[in-house]
Amino acid sequence: MKVSVKVPATSANLGPGFDCFGLALPIHNTVTIEELVDPNEGIQINVFSDEFDISEFHIPTDESNIVYKAVDLLFTYIGQTPNSMRINIYSDIPLARGFGSSASVIVGGLMATNELLGSPADEATLISIATEIEGHPDNIAAAMLGGFVLSSVEIDGSVTTRKLPWPEDWKITMCVPDFELPTSISRSVLPEMISLKDAAFNARRTAMMVEAINKQDAKLFKLGMQDKLHQPYRTKLVPGLDEIMKNLRHTENVLGTALSGAGPGIVVITQGSNTDEIKNIIKDTWEEYSVKVELKTVNVETNGAKFL
């Protein structure tokens, strides 16, 4: 028996919502897990992509692979040991660009394994297990549930989530530069402590963002996208980011620009038809830094992970 799960890309943080806001996007990874009859076949892991050269990323195909870690953790949760299995990962989400590639395969691996085992874990448990592996729930929750999701890890390890209706006419322009930035490096530049003034600033902006999305208030959303918690420290890791944000700040129909997750990818939220103008600003600005970029304007993916 084998099970396949298709999981969307995600963008986390969206400015002030550090480790809380997650947004699903319509690019997908697919994880297929197949039980093998012969116990001597062990664990087989294969990674494929039609979008990029997988060999450049040195993805492990042994038990250190993040999908296998997720599978093993679920087996541990139910008190069993993994049998021989084949794990096939089909990757279309850009790697190390801030669009939730690791979260997507963790979610896909857990959901496929759970189905093979007869669904011993409910959705909340799967999100908690996935968050334990990923380290934060924002990408995980959005990948599993789709749309715009708020998430928080509680003291007992459970994850609280709420999905808000994203305005249909608010588009996302995904900006994928031609260089990678590991999350570990992007997190290493963040300070262990911030000022009370900056914390209060982000708390206000986060509240504004939630209200703006609920009320489809574009003006309030634009104000709410400001951040002092993580982006100011990560800017130096993404050449041209400051200039792109400044150049788009007063561009018509741009509601906000943010690092996508830990970067270096960027998302631009827009409301209007001048996306070509916006893309040209991004492309021209990054060209000054010798950075090539792939640009795609999409709707938010309202559906989360699903079985094929």
Residue pairs with C-beta under 8 A, 6 or more apart in sequence:
1 34
1 35
1 116
2 32
2 33
2 34
2 35
2 86
2 116
3 32
3 33
3 111
3 112
3 113
3 115
3 116
3 307
4 30
4 31
4 32
4 112
4 307
4 308
5 30
5 31
5 32
5 107
5 108
5 109
5 111
5 112
5 115
5 305
5 306
5 307
5 308
6 28
6 29
6 30
6 108
6 305
6 306
6 307
6 308
7 28
7 29
7 30
7 31
7 104
7 105
7 107
7 108
7 111
7 143
7 144
7 304
7 305
8 24
8 25
8 26
8 27
8 28
8 104
8 142
8 143
8 146
8 301
8 303
8 304
8 305
9 24
9 25
9 26
9 27
9 28
9 29
9 93
9 94
9 99
9 100
9 101
9 104
9 143
9 301
10 22
10 23
10 24
10 25
10 99
10 100
10 103
10 104
10 138
10 139
10 142
10 143
10 261
11 22
11 23
11 25
11 98
11 99
11 100
11 172
11 174
11 258
11 260
11 261
11 265
11 267
12 19
12 21
12 22
12 23
12 98
12 100
12 136
12 138
12 139
12 142
12 260
12 261
13 19
13 20
13 21
13 138
13 227
13 230
13 258
13 259
13 260
13 261
14 21
14 23
14 209
14 225
14 256
14 258
14 267
14 269
15 205
15 209
15 224
15 225
15 226
15 227
15 231
15 256
15 258
16 202
16 205
16 206
16 209
16 224
16 225
16 226
16 227
16 229
17 138
17 150
17 206
17 209
18 202
18 227
18 229
18 230
19 136
19 137
19 138
20 138
20 150
20 151
20 152
20 206
21 138
21 148
21 149
21 150
21 206
21 209
22 100
22 137
22 138
22 139
22 140
22 141
22 142
22 143
22 148
22 149
22 151
23 142
23 147
23 148
23 149
23 166
23 172
23 267
23 300
24 142
24 143
24 145
24 146
24 147
24 148
24 149
24 300
24 301
24 302
24 303
24 304
25 99
25 172
25 174
25 298
25 300
25 301
26 298
26 299
26 300
26 301
27 92
27 93
27 94
27 99
27 174
27 298
28 92
28 93
28 104
29 89
29 90
29 91
29 92
29 93
29 101
29 104
29 105
29 108
30 89
30 90
30 108
30 308
31 67
31 87
31 88
31 89
31 90
31 105
31 108
31 109
31 112
32 86
32 87
32 88
32 89
32 90
32 112
33 71
33 85
33 86
33 87
33 88
33 109
33 112
33 113
33 116
34 85
34 86
34 88
35 83
35 84
35 85
35 116
36 44
36 83
36 84
36 85
36 86
37 84
38 84
39 83
39 84
40 84
41 84
41 86
42 84
43 62
43 63
43 68
43 82
43 84
43 85
43 87
44 85
44 86
44 87
45 60
45 61
45 62
45 65
45 67
45 68
45 86
45 87
45 89
46 61
46 86
46 87
46 88
46 89
47 54
47 59
47 61
47 88
47 89
47 91
48 54
48 88
48 89
48 90
48 91
49 90
49 91
49 92
50 92
51 91
51 92
51 94
52 91
52 94
52 95
54 91
57 95
57 96
59 65
62 68
63 69
63 72
65 87
66 102
66 105
66 106
66 133
67 87
67 89
67 105
67 106
67 108
67 109
68 82
68 87
68 109
69 133
70 105
70 106
70 109
70 110
70 113
70 129
70 130
70 133
71 82
71 85
71 87
71 109
71 110
71 113
72 82
73 129
73 132
73 133
74 110
74 113
74 114
74 117
74 121
74 126
74 129
75 81
75 82
75 113
75 117
77 120
77 121
77 125
77 129
78 117
78 120
78 121
80 117
87 109
89 105
89 108
91 101
91 105
93 99
93 100
93 101
93 104
94 101
94 176
94 265
95 101
95 180
96 180
96 181
96 182
96 183
97 176
97 177
97 180
97 181
97 260
97 263
97 264
97 265
98 181
98 259
98 260
98 261
98 262
98 263
98 264
98 265
99 174
99 176
99 260
99 261
99 265
100 139
100 142
100 143
100 261
102 134
102 139
102 183
103 130
103 134
103 139
103 140
103 143
104 139
104 143
104 305
106 130
106 133
106 134
106 140
107 126
107 130
107 140
107 143
107 144
107 305
108 305
110 121
110 126
110 129
110 130
111 126
111 144
111 305
111 307
114 120
114 121
114 126
115 307
121 129
123 144
124 158
124 159
126 144
127 137
127 140
127 141
127 144
127 151
127 159
127 161
128 157
128 158
128 159
130 140
130 144
131 137
131 140
131 141
131 153
131 159
132 157
134 140
136 153
137 151
137 152
137 153
137 159
137 161
138 149
138 151
138 261
139 261
140 151
140 159
141 149
141 150
141 151
141 159
141 161
142 148
142 149
142 151
142 304
143 304
143 305
144 304
144 305
145 161
145 163
145 304
146 163
146 301
146 302
146 303
146 304
146 305
147 163
147 164
147 165
147 166
147 300
147 301
147 302
147 304
148 163
148 164
148 165
148 166
148 213
148 300
149 161
149 162
149 163
149 164
150 161
150 162
150 163
150 164
150 210
151 159
151 160
151 161
151 162
152 159
152 160
153 159
154 160
164 210
164 213
164 214
165 213
165 214
166 213
166 300
166 302
167 213
167 216
167 271
168 299
169 271
170 218
170 221
170 255
170 269
170 270
170 271
170 300
171 269
171 270
171 271
171 275
171 297
171 298
171 299
172 267
172 268
172 269
172 270
172 297
172 298
172 299
172 300
173 267
173 268
173 270
173 275
173 278
173 279
173 282
173 295
173 296
173 297
173 298
174 260
174 265
174 267
174 294
174 295
174 296
174 297
174 298
175 244
175 260
175 265
175 266
175 267
175 268
175 282
175 293
175 294
175 295
176 265
176 293
176 294
176 295
176 296
177 238
177 264
177 265
177 266
177 286
177 291
177 292
177 293
178 291
178 292
178 293
178 294
179 264
179 291
180 264
181 237
181 238
181 262
181 263
181 264
183 261
183 262
185 237
186 234
186 237
186 262
186 263
187 262
189 233
189 234
189 236
189 237
190 230
190 233
190 234
191 233
194 228
194 229
198 228
198 229
199 229
201 226
201 228
202 227
202 228
202 229
205 223
205 224
205 225
205 226
205 227
206 224
207 224
208 220
208 221
208 223
208 224
209 221
209 224
209 225
211 217
211 220
211 224
212 218
212 220
212 221
212 224
213 221
218 255
218 271
221 255
221 256
221 269
222 254
222 255
222 256
224 256
225 255
225 256
225 257
225 258
225 269
227 258
230 259
231 258
231 259
234 241
234 259
234 262
234 263
235 241
235 242
237 263
237 264
238 259
238 263
238 264
238 266
239 289
239 291
240 285
240 286
240 288
240 289
240 291
241 259
241 263
241 264
241 266
243 285
243 288
244 257
244 266
244 281
244 282
244 285
244 286
245 257
247 281
247 285
248 254
248 257
248 268
248 278
248 281
248 282
249 257
251 274
251 277
251 278
251 281
252 272
252 274
252 277
253 270
253 271
253 272
253 273
253 274
253 278
254 268
254 269
254 270
254 278
255 269
255 270
255 271
256 268
256 269
257 266
257 267
257 268
257 269
258 266
258 267
258 269
259 265
259 266
260 266
260 267
266 282
268 278
268 282
270 278
270 297
275 297
279 295
279 297
282 293
282 295
283 293
283 295
286 292
286 293
